[in-house]
Amino acid sequence: MEPLRTDEMGTHLVSRSVRLSAPPVSASLATMRRPRALWTAPDEPTVVGGGVAVAVEADGPERLARIRESATALFDGADVDASDAARPRFFGGLAFHEEATGRDPWADFPAARFVVPEVQVAFDGDDAWLTVTAVGADADPEIVGDRLDEVRETLESLDDEPSEGPPGVSDRHRTTSVESWHESVDAAVSRIRAGDLQKVVLAQALEVELDRPAAAPDLLARLGRTYPDCHRFLVEPNGGASFLGATPERLVSLRGREVETGALAGTTGRGDTEDEDEWLANELLGSEKDNHEHELVAETIREQLAPLSADIRVGDRGIRKLATVQHLWTPIDATLERNEHVLSLVDALHPTPAVGGLPPEAALDVIRDTEPFDRGWYAAPVGWFDADGDGSFAVALRSAIVEETLATLFAGVGLVADSDPDAEWDEVQLKYRPILDELERDG
């Protein structure tokens, strides 16, 4: 289906749902019609989607406002019969920069695109709900009901297929050499010391050739076993490319007027022993460089939320431990002054200094001028929202775009005045590991 233009208002939406005998998540995703979507996050239902009931796209500085306008018009007067967990939602995301370049590997990814899947399965505890949605000529309750019965029969007959295992890596190509990385970091640090910048995040891309095509459902399942506390996502805006990841960084979630977000910045590795792991965590907690970088992020998030909030609550700084890295983490919650759409919060927060820098415009200029690749949707918001304007978004880190036997991985680091090029290079390689480990064959 062609994307809904922002001037196409009043398009009718019909949605019906039914409880399922819970099918396996990976098998459900594998059977879905492309483009597919997956969202799973701590303390939220896992949602799988397939096909397109309707899509909305926009670009430029007002892209999120235009997405919200189109979605609101679509939901107004919609005929929806679904429980809270099963409600239809828009899934998608946006490019890091305001405009999409159309450069590979992001040719299929516009500046912003959100989709209501034709078929959605929500897994909420021991319950599973199937939702079928139609817009336009097929938006007839009887047609939607027939399709619901058809899909339900298919899903409840699924068996959990055995994992194919990692596809294997045959070759790698770096878009950034060690020499050019040193030059870029030194130039950025010089600007920071001169007072032009406070912080900038520079990233790298790693192109990986695979022995066989990677199956997104299988890859995401393996990431889920290793990183159960991360936000896992899959978006396939158009064509054959899949953008997926297991990110530790929530951008924002909104339910009613209650906001949850946080600052995640400052990184070290994991130890081989419990004592070494604890030593590394204490070193990170005591690191002047990492705490300075972290405080820039936390303070900016507080400033970005302040105009919208009646109350902001900042938790204690601590350590967030993942399988391969440890991060400094500060939880930040807020109560809004008035009702807001989650996309308004996304617009206010993106890009956080954890993925962009400070001052924002100066940092974005450095990123555009320095990085020899297109960030596309890397380090940008991905997530979902519903008819009430509630929703949940993560920052698309620890991520890759995969198409057939080619995967492009992305990772970045925050630079401040005392950043060292070699240490920052090592941190980037560490951040590739979550995806790379699940692509490489054991042994």
Solvent accessible surface area in square Angstrom, and as a share of the most:
residue,aa,sasa,rsa
1,M,132,0.59
2,E,144,0.65
3,P,40,0.25
4,L,14,0.07
5,R,147,0.54
6,T,32,0.18
7,D,101,0.52
8,E,58,0.26
9,M,87,0.39
10,G,62,0.59
11,T,36,0.21
12,H,89,0.40
13,L,0,0.00
14,V,0,0.00
15,S,0,0.00
16,R,50,0.18
17,S,25,0.16
18,V,34,0.19
19,R,118,0.43
20,L,11,0.05
21,S,81,0.52
22,A,60,0.47
23,P,9,0.06
24,P,34,0.21
25,V,51,0.29
26,S,36,0.23
27,A,7,0.05
28,S,0,0.00
29,L,2,0.01
30,A,51,0.40
31,T,59,0.34
32,M,17,0.08
33,R,145,0.53
34,R,101,0.37
35,P,32,0.20
36,R,25,0.09
37,A,11,0.08
38,L,6,0.03
39,W,5,0.02
40,T,14,0.08
41,A,10,0.07
42,P,54,0.34
43,D,155,0.80
44,E,41,0.18
45,P,32,0.20
46,T,23,0.13
47,V,0,0.00
48,V,0,0.00
49,G,1,0.01
50,G,1,0.01
51,G,2,0.02
52,V,30,0.17
53,A,4,0.03
54,V,4,0.02
55,A,0,0.00
56,V,1,0.00
57,E,47,0.21
58,A,8,0.06
59,D,69,0.36
60,G,6,0.06
61,P,95,0.60
62,E,110,0.49
63,R,14,0.05
64,L,7,0.04
65,A,53,0.41
66,R,85,0.31
67,I,1,0.00
68,R,91,0.33
69,E,93,0.42
70,S,0,0.00
71,A,1,0.01
72,T,63,0.37
73,A,19,0.15
74,L,2,0.01
75,F,23,0.10
76,D,100,0.52
77,G,71,0.68
78,A,26,0.20
79,D,48,0.25
80,V,63,0.36
81,D,92,0.48
82,A,34,0.27
83,S,42,0.27
84,D,82,0.42
85,A,13,0.10
86,A,0,0.00
87,R,35,0.13
88,P,7,0.04
89,R,3,0.01
90,F,0,0.00
91,F,11,0.05
92,G,5,0.05
93,G,0,0.00
94,L,1,0.01
95,A,5,0.04
96,F,6,0.02
97,H,34,0.15
98,E,77,0.34
99,E,95,0.43
100,A,44,0.34
101,T,77,0.45
102,G,44,0.42
103,R,125,0.46
104,D,121,0.63
105,P,45,0.28
106,W,4,0.01
107,A,61,0.47
108,D,45,0.23
109,F,6,0.02
110,P,27,0.17
111,A,3,0.02
112,A,0,0.00
113,R,10,0.04
114,F,0,0.00
115,V,19,0.11
116,V,1,0.00
117,P,5,0.03
118,E,28,0.13
119,V,6,0.03
120,Q,4,0.02
121,V,0,0.00
122,A,1,0.00
123,F,23,0.10
124,D,64,0.33
125,G,77,0.74
126,D,145,0.75
127,D,60,0.31
128,A,0,0.00
129,W,46,0.16
130,L,0,0.00
131,T,1,0.01
132,V,2,0.01
133,T,2,0.01
134,A,13,0.10
135,V,9,0.05
136,G,40,0.38
137,A,108,0.84
138,D,84,0.44
139,A,15,0.12
140,D,57,0.29
141,P,61,0.38
142,E,129,0.58
143,I,86,0.44
144,V,2,0.01
145,G,23,0.22
146,D,88,0.45
147,R,54,0.20
148,L,16,0.08
149,D,90,0.47
150,E,99,0.44
151,V,13,0.08
152,R,88,0.32
153,E,132,0.59
154,T,63,0.36
155,L,2,0.01
156,E,74,0.33
157,S,82,0.53
158,L,45,0.23
159,D,116,0.60
160,D,95,0.49
161,E,125,0.56
162,P,122,0.77
163,S,66,0.42
164,E,117,0.52
165,G,19,0.19
166,P,26,0.17
167,P,3,0.02
168,G,1,0.01
169,V,37,0.21
170,S,71,0.46
171,D,77,0.40
172,R,106,0.39
173,H,109,0.49
174,R,96,0.35
175,T,36,0.21
176,T,8,0.04
177,S,54,0.35
178,V,67,0.39
179,E,121,0.54
180,S,45,0.29
181,W,4,0.01
182,H,52,0.23
183,E,124,0.55
184,S,25,0.16
185,V,0,0.00
186,D,74,0.38
187,A,59,0.46
188,A,2,0.01
189,V,9,0.05
190,S,67,0.43
191,R,93,0.34
192,I,15,0.07
193,R,165,0.60
194,A,76,0.59
195,G,62,0.60
196,D,74,0.38
197,L,4,0.02
198,Q,92,0.41
199,K,0,0.00
200,V,0,0.00
201,V,6,0.03
202,L,2,0.01
203,A,3,0.02
204,Q,2,0.01
205,A,3,0.02
206,L,2,0.01
207,E,60,0.27
208,V,0,0.00
209,E,89,0.40
210,L,9,0.05
211,D,75,0.39
212,R,62,0.23
213,P,72,0.45
214,A,20,0.15
215,A,41,0.31
216,A,7,0.06
217,P,13,0.08
218,D,20,0.10
219,L,1,0.01
220,L,2,0.01
221,A,22,0.17
222,R,22,0.08
223,L,0,0.00
224,G,13,0.12
225,R,156,0.57
226,T,57,0.33
227,Y,9,0.04
228,P,96,0.60
229,D,89,0.46
230,C,4,0.02
231,H,9,0.04
232,R,44,0.16
233,F,2,0.01
234,L,1,0.00
235,V,12,0.07
236,E,5,0.02
237,P,7,0.04
238,N,55,0.28
239,G,57,0.55
240,G,34,0.33
241,A,2,0.02
242,S,7,0.04
243,F,0,0.00
244,L,1,0.01
245,G,0,0.00
246,A,1,0.01
247,T,0,0.00
248,P,3,0.02
249,E,6,0.03
250,R,55,0.20
251,L,4,0.02
252,V,0,0.00
253,S,18,0.11
254,L,5,0.03
255,R,142,0.52
256,G,43,0.42
257,R,101,0.37
258,E,85,0.38
259,V,2,0.01
260,E,76,0.34
261,T,3,0.02
262,G,2,0.02
263,A,0,0.00
264,L,9,0.04
265,A,8,0.07
266,G,4,0.03
267,T,16,0.09
268,T,28,0.16
269,G,17,0.17
270,R,86,0.31
271,G,17,0.17
272,D,137,0.71
273,T,83,0.48
274,E,151,0.68
275,D,118,0.61
276,E,72,0.32
277,D,13,0.07
278,E,92,0.41
279,W,148,0.52
280,L,32,0.16
281,A,4,0.03
282,N,83,0.42
283,E,92,0.41
284,L,4,0.02
285,L,76,0.38
286,G,63,0.61
287,S,26,0.17
288,E,150,0.67
289,K,38,0.16
290,D,18,0.09
291,N,33,0.17
292,H,89,0.40
293,E,12,0.05
294,H,0,0.00
295,E,65,0.29
296,L,23,0.11
297,V,0,0.00
298,A,1,0.01
299,E,67,0.30
300,T,14,0.08
301,I,3,0.01
302,R,57,0.21
303,E,102,0.46
304,Q,40,0.18
305,L,0,0.00
306,A,54,0.41
307,P,102,0.64
308,L,27,0.14
309,S,18,0.12
310,A,65,0.50
311,D,66,0.34
312,I,51,0.26
313,R,97,0.35
314,V,66,0.38
315,G,32,0.31
316,D,130,0.68
317,R,86,0.31
318,G,25,0.24
319,I,45,0.23
320,R,49,0.18
321,K,88,0.37
322,L,14,0.07
323,A,49,0.38
324,T,28,0.17
325,V,1,0.01
326,Q,0,0.00
327,H,6,0.03
328,L,0,0.00
329,W,50,0.17
330,T,5,0.03
331,P,45,0.28
332,I,0,0.00
333,D,50,0.26
334,A,0,0.00
335,T,38,0.22
336,L,3,0.01
337,E,100,0.45
338,R,122,0.45
339,N,112,0.57
340,E,29,0.13
341,H,16,0.07
342,V,0,0.00
343,L,2,0.01
344,S,33,0.21
345,L,0,0.00
346,V,0,0.00
347,D,79,0.41
348,A,36,0.28
349,L,1,0.00
350,H,28,0.13
351,P,25,0.16
352,T,3,0.02
353,P,1,0.01
354,A,19,0.15
355,V,4,0.03
356,G,0,0.00
357,G,3,0.02
358,L,19,0.09
359,P,63,0.39
360,P,59,0.37
361,E,118,0.53
362,A,24,0.19
363,A,0,0.00
364,L,19,0.10
365,D,72,0.37
366,V,9,0.05
367,I,2,0.01
368,R,118,0.43
369,D,122,0.63
370,T,42,0.25
371,E,19,0.09
372,P,80,0.50
373,F,23,0.10
374,D,15,0.08
375,R,4,0.02
376,G,7,0.07
377,W,2,0.01
378,Y,7,0.03
379,A,1,0.01
380,A,0,0.00
381,P,1,0.01
382,V,1,0.00
383,G,4,0.04
384,W,15,0.05
385,F,1,0.00
386,D,5,0.03
387,A,65,0.51
388,D,117,0.61
389,G,2,0.02
390,D,18,0.09
391,G,2,0.02
392,S,1,0.01
393,F,0,0.00
394,A,0,0.00
395,V,3,0.02
396,A,0,0.00
397,L,18,0.09
398,R,15,0.06
399,S,1,0.01
400,A,0,0.00
401,I,5,0.03
402,V,8,0.05
403,E,82,0.37
404,E,119,0.53
405,T,57,0.33
406,L,80,0.40
407,A,0,0.00
408,T,7,0.04
409,L,1,0.01
410,F,4,0.02
411,A,4,0.03
412,G,8,0.08
413,V,1,0.01
414,G,7,0.07
415,L,0,0.00
416,V,0,0.00
417,A,40,0.31
418,D,83,0.43
419,S,10,0.06
420,D,71,0.37
421,P,18,0.11
422,D,77,0.40
423,A,57,0.44
424,E,4,0.02
425,W,32,0.11
426,D,91,0.47
427,E,28,0.13
428,V,0,0.00
429,Q,38,0.17
430,L,53,0.26
431,K,21,0.09
432,Y,7,0.02
433,R,73,0.27
434,P,3,0.02
435,I,3,0.02
436,L,4,0.02
437,D,53,0.27
438,E,19,0.09
439,L,0,0.00
440,E,41,0.18
441,R,128,0.47
442,D,135,0.70
443,G,128,1.23
